[in-house]
Amino acid sequence: HTGAVLGAGSAPLSARLRPVQAWAQSRYVSVSAEPTPNPDSVMFHPASRDVLGQGTKTIKFTNKYDTADSPLAAAIFKVKGVSEVLLAPQHVTVTKTPSVDWDLVQPNIELVIGQFYAAGLKVVKDGVAERDVATSWEPGSIEAQIVELLEERVRPFVMQDGGDVEFHHFDHD
């Protein structure tokens, strides 16, 4: 009688799910993960997608209660074990609690980020991402030289480790 419930001659379950699986795969954005020197932090790169975009300051979220301005950070914090989210121009760095293993957390984070981008959602609300002030200094000034040094020699290495650095000000005293 169980066969009658499925219907005589109906396709096996795997055959009936193929169209759904094909649809799900086409609605998914691939996400690659890259380790950092901090064993509790991993950088995630959504394929062919910016996170905040070039020329923007990174945004750091240290708990789920401060994520109202970022639907992506809020979604990532729903993964059990996430303790911090850093949104950068080209990647997301996620820090987990030391008691949780990456083998459990990483696949869920990749899934959340991939589905988020596949759905076409905004990473942050309009007006939240701040432009980098690197171009606002007088050319040749000490500030412009410091920013250039940070951008060319320091920031790339810090970002490889999953972090970021930004210039605030220089006291001439």
C-alpha positions, 0 to 999 in steps of 0.5 A: 500500500505504501507504493500506492501513496507514491503512485504507481510508476512514479520516479524515484525520490532522487529523480524527482528532486533533481529540478529542485537541486538544479534550481538551488545550485543556480541560485547559489554564489560560490564562497571560498575560505582562506585561513588567517594567522589567527586560528579562530578567524577565517576570510570568506570571499564571495565569487565575483562579488564585492562585499563593501566595495573598493574605497570603503572602510571596513565595518566590524561587528562584535555581537549580534545586537549591533547588526541592525545596519547589516543584513549580511552580518546579522545572517552570519551571526545566526550561525552558532559559534560566531563571535565577530564579523568584519566586512571589508571591501572584498571579503568577510572575516569571521571569528568564531568562539574558541570552543567551536570547531571550524569543521562545524561552523565554516560550511554553515557560514559559506552557505549563509554568505552564498545564499545571501548573495544569490538572493541579491540582498544588500550587505549593509543598509544605504548610507552605512558604508563610509568612503575611505578618506584616502583622497581627501588629503592635500597631495604631497602632505604628510597625511597623504604620504602616510595614507599612501604608505598604509595603502601600498605597504601595510594594508595589503598584508593586514588584509591578508590576515583578515583585518584592516587598517585605516588612517584617522589623523596625524598630529603635527606637534 
